[in-house]
Amino acid sequence: MSKIDLGFAMGLPPQKAIDYFKSKDYAFGFNWSDVWEDAHSRSFTVAGIMKQDILQDIKHSLTEAMQNGESFQTWRDKIELTLGQKGWLGYGTVSDKETGEVSKQLAPHRMETIYRTNMQSAMMAGRYQTQMSNIKFRPYGAYSAVMDNRTRPKHAAMNGTVLPLDDPFWSYFYPPNGWGCRCTVRTYSERDIQRKGLTVYHSSDRDYEIIEQPINLKGDTRPTVAFKNPNTGKMFMTDAGFNYNSGMNRYLPDLNQYDTPLAKQFIQESVSGPDFKYRYKKIINEVEKNVQAGMSTSEIKNVLKREFNWPIAKFADNDVKKLGLGSQTVTISDQVLVDQVIKKHQEYLGVQDYLQVQPLLDNAQLIAKTDHSLVFIQENMGVFYQAIIQSDDLVLTSFEKISTEQAKQSIQGANIIKDILHLWK
């Protein structure tokens, strides 16, 4: 196997890939499906390794391999020596002497998968961030498959398909799209598109479908987003567990740097677009499935943890000053969405309801401040909408329709900043 070239990805600065990989925290899962999709983009994990110091050894060795451009053989020899000395190389299990927790030893045949998957994911995450930073000048991306006898037919069928870099398609299908996937994305300027006579495809709701995808030989499934290939009309799916963009989960535009009207337009288009819609739909499907399986709320939240925050609203400059805020952009996390679907099972808010967060903050008839939160309430045709936001990091922790009595209860003991509803008496 040849020495890995960290700069292979069309001029990708290697440091971006290294920084991305270094920034990962640790996650533990006995089976590969225990840490799912988006969570991989923020956490380093090796299936079966439940002990943090061993994960640290593996991650540190991969970081060194990236920094030094080490070949697979060089990396494998070093990490096998380390694991062997600690009794972690083999095909059995290891029990923690203090906790009794059981982990799998790392089998030698898994080394290449660990090396290639982590290298490729880190490089493509860095590549995506580089491309997005230059989107003003090169706004289009073309799916690029290797096109040899090892290329998956479905990946080959996507080769040459051009979409805007901010198209929802890339949220789910930015490479790698499976184990050993070698696909990349090439970017083009407007002039390139015209000169080469390329056709740009803009995806819409009708191109996507949520499908239950098998994840093991037992027949267990997880919902995944499939895309209708405009070239063939057939549905394109990633391998199980790859239906996410690792670079995107580390990249979000800093909306605090944008004019408020432009930022609000971005948020509205983002929340009303297919990307948010299908992420939310996947959460609903998985919550319903796990509720039916008898899982507890804490178990469901742990299984569905993705650690992704979505911009949902932005405060105007005068509101920032009035409320004493350190930032302007309000986000909602995947965990809050999961929590709200669980609490409101079968009566959860729809995607369109979340478009009401911005106008609620802009036109709130009641604003209250507690030690750690801001409460915003607005009445519309007899229905009260309430948003609760953490005042330190502006994360939306609750958004729901409530009764008059619930509205009164939520502001008990709070500092009332505004109340034209006269709820506080």
C-alpha positions in Angstrom: 0.0 0.0 0.0 1.4 3.4 -1.0 2.3 6.2 1.4 -0.8 8.3 2.1 -0.8 11.8 0.6 -2.7 14.1 2.9 -2.8 16.8 0.2 -4.4 14.5 -2.4 -7.8 16.0 -2.0 -7.6 18.7 -4.7 -5.3 21.0 -2.8 -6.8 20.4 0.7 -4.5 22.0 3.3 -3.6 18.9 5.5 -3.9 21.0 8.7 -7.7 21.3 8.2 -8.0 17.6 8.3 -5.7 17.2 11.2 -7.5 20.0 13.2 -10.8 18.3 12.5 -9.6 14.9 13.7 -7.9 16.4 16.8 -11.1 18.2 17.8 -13.1 15.0 18.2 -14.1 13.9 21.7 -14.5 10.2 22.7 -17.5 8.0 22.4 -18.0 4.4 23.5 -19.9 1.6 21.8 -19.7 -2.1 22.1 -21.0 -2.6 18.5 -20.3 -0.3 15.5 -24.0 0.8 15.4 -23.9 2.1 19.0 -22.4 5.4 17.9 -24.4 6.5 14.9 -23.9 8.8 11.9 -23.5 12.5 12.9 -22.1 11.5 16.3 -19.0 10.1 14.5 -18.3 13.6 13.2 -17.8 14.9 16.7 -16.5 11.8 18.5 -13.7 9.3 18.0 -14.8 5.7 18.5 -13.7 2.2 17.8 -16.4 -0.5 18.1 -15.9 -2.6 21.2 -13.2 -0.4 22.8 -14.9 0.8 26.0 -11.7 2.1 27.8 -10.7 5.7 27.2 -7.0 5.3 27.5 -7.0 2.7 24.7 -9.1 5.0 22.5 -6.6 7.8 23.3 -3.7 5.5 22.2 -5.4 4.8 18.9 -6.5 8.3 18.2 -3.1 9.7 19.1 -1.4 7.2 16.7 -3.8 8.2 13.9 -3.1 11.9 14.5 0.6 11.3 14.3 0.1 9.3 11.1 -1.8 12.2 9.5 0.8 14.8 10.6 3.7 12.6 9.4 2.1 11.2 6.3 2.7 7.6 7.5 1.7 4.7 5.4 -0.8 2.1 6.7 2.0 -0.4 7.3 4.0 2.1 9.5 0.9 3.0 11.5 -0.2 -0.6 11.9 3.2 -1.7 13.2 3.3 1.0 15.8 -0.2 0.7 17.1 -0.1 -3.2 17.2 3.1 -2.9 19.3 1.3 -0.5 21.7 -1.9 -2.6 22.0 0.0 -5.8 22.2 2.0 -4.6 25.2 -1.2 -3.7 27.0 -3.0 -6.9 26.1 -5.5 -5.3 23.8 -4.6 -7.0 20.5 -6.4 -10.2 19.6 -9.8 -11.7 19.1 -11.1 -12.0 22.7 -12.5 -9.7 25.3 -10.9 -7.7 28.2 -12.6 -6.9 31.5 -11.8 -3.7 33.4 -10.4 -4.7 36.8 -12.1 -1.7 38.5 -15.5 -1.5 36.8 -15.9 -5.0 35.4 -16.9 -3.5 32.0 -16.2 -5.8 29.1 -14.4 -4.6 25.9 -13.4 -6.3 22.8 -9.8 -6.8 21.9 -8.8 -5.1 18.7 -8.4 -7.8 16.0 -5.5 -7.3 13.5 -7.8 -7.6 10.5 -9.7 -4.5 11.6 -6.7 -2.2 11.3 -7.0 -1.3 7.7 -10.7 -0.3 8.1 -9.9 1.8 11.1 -7.0 3.5 9.3 -8.7 4.2 6.0 -12.1 5.2 7.4 -10.6 7.7 9.8 -8.1 9.1 7.3 -10.7 9.5 4.6 -13.4 11.0 6.9 -11.0 13.6 8.3 -9.6 14.6 4.9 -13.1 14.9 3.4 -14.3 17.0 6.4 -11.4 19.3 6.0 -12.0 19.4 2.2 -15.6 20.4 2.7 -14.7 23.2 5.1 -12.2 24.5 2.6 -14.7 24.4 -0.2 -17.4 26.1 1.8 -15.0 28.9 2.7 -14.5 29.5 -1.0 -18.2 29.1 -2.0 -18.5 32.6 -3.2 -16.1 32.0 -6.1 -16.7 28.2 -6.7 -20.3 27.6 -5.7 -20.9 24.2 -7.4 -19.8 20.7 -6.5 -19.6 17.7 -8.7 -19.7 14.2 -7.3 -16.5 12.5 -8.4 -16.1 8.7 -8.3 -12.8 6.9 -9.1 -14.5 4.9 -12.0 -12.4 1.8 -11.8 -13.4 -1.9 -11.3 -13.5 -1.4 -7.5 -16.1 1.5 -7.6 -19.6 0.7 -6.4 -22.1 0.8 -9.3 -24.3 3.3 -7.4 -21.4 5.6 -6.7 -20.3 5.4 -10.4 -23.8 6.3 -11.4 -23.5 9.5 -9.4 -20.2 10.5 -11.1 -20.3 13.9 -12.7 -23.6 15.0 -11.0 -23.3 18.7 -10.3 -25.3 20.5 -7.5 -24.8 23.8 -5.6 -22.5 23.3 -2.7 -25.2 24.5 -0.4 -27.8 22.1 -1.8 -29.3 19.7 0.9 -27.9 16.8 -1.1 -24.4 17.3 0.4 -25.8 17.1 4.0 -26.2 13.4 3.5 -24.1 12.3 0.6 -20.8 14.2 0.8 -18.1 11.5 0.7 -17.2 9.1 2.1 -20.4 7.3 1.5 -19.4 3.9 2.8 -16.6 1.6 4.0 -13.6 2.1 1.7 -15.4 4.8 -0.4 -12.8 6.8 -2.5 -15.3 9.3 -3.9 -14.5 13.0 -3.7 -16.2 16.3 -4.7 -14.8 18.8 -7.3 -15.8 22.4 -7.2 -16.6 24.7 -10.1 -17.0 28.4 -10.7 -19.9 29.8 -12.7 -17.5 30.3 -15.6 -16.4 26.6 -15.4 -20.0 25.5 -15.6 -20.6 27.5 -18.7 -17.3 26.7 -20.4 -17.7 22.9 -19.8 -21.4 22.9 -20.6 -22.3 21.3 -17.3 -25.9 20.9 -16.1 -26.5 22.0 -12.5 -29.2 20.0 -10.6 -31.1 21.6 -7.8 -32.7 19.0 -5.5 -36.2 19.4 -3.9 -38.4 17.4 -1.6 -39.5 15.0 -4.3 -35.9 13.8 -4.7 -35.7 12.5 -1.1 -37.2 9.6 0.7 -36.7 8.1 4.2 -36.1 4.4 4.0 -35.6 1.8 6.7 -32.1 0.5 6.1 -30.8 -2.9 7.5 -27.8 -2.5 9.8 -27.0 -6.1 10.7 -27.8 -9.7 9.8 -30.5 -9.9 12.4 -32.7 -7.6 10.4 -32.5 -4.5 12.6 -33.0 -1.3 10.7 -32.4 2.4 11.1 -34.0 5.2 9.0 -31.8 6.7 6.3 -32.3 9.4 3.7 -32.2 8.1 0.1 -31.8 10.4 -3.0 -33.3 9.9 -6.4 -30.3 9.9 -8.8 -31.3 12.4 -11.6 -29.2 10.4 -14.1 -30.8 7.0 -13.5 -34.0 7.7 -11.6 -32.9 5.1 -9.1 -32.6 5.7 -5.3 -29.0 6.3 -4.1 -28.1 5.4 -0.5 -24.9 5.4 1.5 -23.7 2.4 3.4 -25.5 2.1 6.8 -24.1 4.6 9.2 -22.6 7.0 6.6 -25.7 9.1 5.9 -24.1 12.4 7.2 -21.6 15.0 6.2 -18.7 15.0 8.8 -17.4 18.4 7.6 -20.8 20.1 7.7 -21.3 19.1 11.4 -18.2 21.1 12.2 -19.1 23.9 9.8 -21.8 26.5 10.2 -21.6 30.1 9.1 -21.1 32.6 11.9 -24.4 34.4 11.6 -23.3 36.9 14.2 -21.0 38.3 11.4 -23.9 38.8 9.0 -26.4 41.6 8.7 -29.5 40.6 10.7 -31.9 40.7 7.7 -29.5 38.4 5.7 -29.0 36.1 8.6 -32.8 35.8 9.1 -33.3 35.0 5.5 -30.6 32.2 5.7 -32.3 30.8 8.8 -35.8 30.8 7.2 -34.6 29.1 4.1 -32.5 26.6 6.2 -35.4 25.6 8.5 -38.0 25.5 5.7 -35.6 23.5 3.4 -35.4 19.7 2.9 -32.3 19.3 5.0 -33.9 20.4 8.4 -37.1 18.6 7.3 -35.5 15.3 6.8 -33.3 15.5 9.9 -36.4 16.2 11.9 -38.3 13.4 10.2 -35.5 11.0 11.0 -35.7 12.0 14.6 -39.4 11.4 14.7 -39.1 8.0 13.1 -36.4 6.9 15.4 -38.2 8.2 18.5 -41.4 6.4 17.6 -39.5 3.2 16.8 -37.7 3.2 20.2 -40.8 4.2 22.2 -42.5 1.1 20.7 -39.5 -1.0 21.6 -40.0 0.1 25.3 -36.9 2.2 25.7 -36.8 4.8 28.4 -36.5 8.6 27.7 -32.8 8.7 28.8 -32.0 5.6 26.7 -33.6 7.2 23.6 -31.8 10.5 24.1 -28.5 8.7 24.5 -29.0 6.5 21.4 -30.1 9.5 19.2 -27.4 11.9 20.5 -25.8 13.7 17.5 -24.5 16.9 19.2 -25.5 19.2 16.4 -26.9 22.7 16.8 -29.1 24.3 14.1 -29.5 28.1 13.8 -33.2 28.9 14.5 -33.3 32.7 15.0 -31.3 35.8 15.4 -31.8 38.7 17.8 -31.7 42.3 16.5 -28.9 44.5 17.7 -31.2 46.6 20.0 -32.6 43.4 21.6 -29.0 42.2 22.3 -28.4 45.4 24.2 -31.7 45.4 26.0 -31.4 41.8 27.1 -27.7 42.0 27.9 -26.8 39.1 25.6 -23.3 38.2 24.5 -24.3 36.9 21.1 -27.2 37.1 18.6 -27.8 33.7 17.0 -30.2 31.3 18.7 -29.7 27.6 18.0 -31.6 24.4 18.6 -29.9 21.2 19.3 -30.8 17.7 18.1 -31.2 16.7 21.8 -33.8 19.4 22.3 -35.7 18.2 19.2 -35.5 14.6 20.5 -36.7 15.7 23.9 -39.6 17.6 22.5 -40.7 14.7 20.3 -40.5 12.4 23.2 -42.5 14.7 25.5 -45.1 15.5 22.9 -45.3 11.9 21.5 -47.8 11.8 18.7 -48.5 15.6 19.3 -45.1 17.0 18.4 -44.7 20.3 16.5 -44.2 20.2 12.8 -41.4 21.7 10.8 -43.6 24.7 9.9 -44.1 25.4 13.6 -40.3 26.0 14.1 -40.5 28.8 11.5 -42.5 30.7 14.2 -39.5 30.9 16.6 -38.1 34.0 14.8 -41.4 36.0 14.7 -42.0 35.0 18.3 -38.7 36.5 19.5 -39.3 39.6 17.3 -42.8 40.2 18.5 -43.0 38.6 21.9 -45.8 40.1 24.0 -44.2 38.8 27.2 -40.5 38.6 28.0 -39.2 37.3 31.3 -35.7 36.5 32.6 -34.8 33.9 35.1 -31.3 33.1 36.5 -30.3 31.1 33.5 -33.0 31.5 30.9 -35.1 33.9 28.8 -38.8 33.2 28.4 -40.7 34.6 25.3 -44.5 34.3 25.0 -46.9 35.4 22.3 -50.6 34.8 21.9 -52.1 34.1 18.5 -55.8 33.5 18.0 -56.1 32.1 21.6 -53.0 29.9 21.3 -49.9 30.7 23.4 -46.5 30.0 21.9 -43.6 29.9 24.4 -39.9 29.8 23.7 -37.3 29.3 26.5 -33.7 30.1 25.7 -30.6 29.6 27.8 -29.2 33.1 28.3 -25.5 32.1 28.3 -25.2 30.3 25.0 -28.6 31.1 23.4 -29.7 27.5 22.9 -33.4 27.1 22.5 -34.3 24.5 25.2 -38.1 24.5 24.7 -40.6 25.7 22.1 -44.2 24.7 22.5 -47.9 25.6 22.5 -49.1 26.2 26.1 -52.3 27.2 28.0 -52.8 30.4 29.9 -52.2 28.7 33.2 -49.0 27.1 31.9 -47.8 30.5 30.7 -48.4 32.0 34.2 -46.6 29.1 35.8 -43.5 29.5 33.6 -42.9 33.1 34.7 -43.4 32.5 38.4 -40.5 34.2 40.3 -39.0 35.6 37.0 -38.0 39.2 36.3 -40.6 40.5 33.9 -39.1 42.7 31.2 -42.3 43.1 29.1 -45.9 42.0 29.5 -48.6 43.4 27.3 -50.6 40.2 27.8 -51.1 41.1 31.5 -50.3 37.6 32.6 -48.2 38.9 35.5 -50.5 40.3 38.2 
